[in-house]
């Protein structure tokens, strides 16, 4: 089972930036697409961004042009650079396999954007 540990969240004012990190265990990391997901209070978990093993990225329309996903296969780590944050970005952010999440999740990292 791959262990997923997210970090980097916090409280930020609207317009600010945060960089999230997700450290994954196991040698499978470099062979799978990875993704960031988020869940706001009272809402379903939604996908935010995906990155393939080769570095091709896709984004939800709501974050295009503001968020950037990247990965470092040597460090088994995936990142999410979040700029121009909005209050509606407030959520717990999780990483997991891109497109087909494994059946378990890390603890996530809380992102709170104040207006």
Secondary structure, 3 states (H helix, E strand, C coil): CCCEEEECCEEEECCCCEEEEEEECCCCHHHCCEEEEEECCCCCCEEEEEECCCCCEEECCCCCCCEEEEEECCCCEEEEEECCCCHHHCEEEEEEECCCCCCCCCCCEEEEEEC
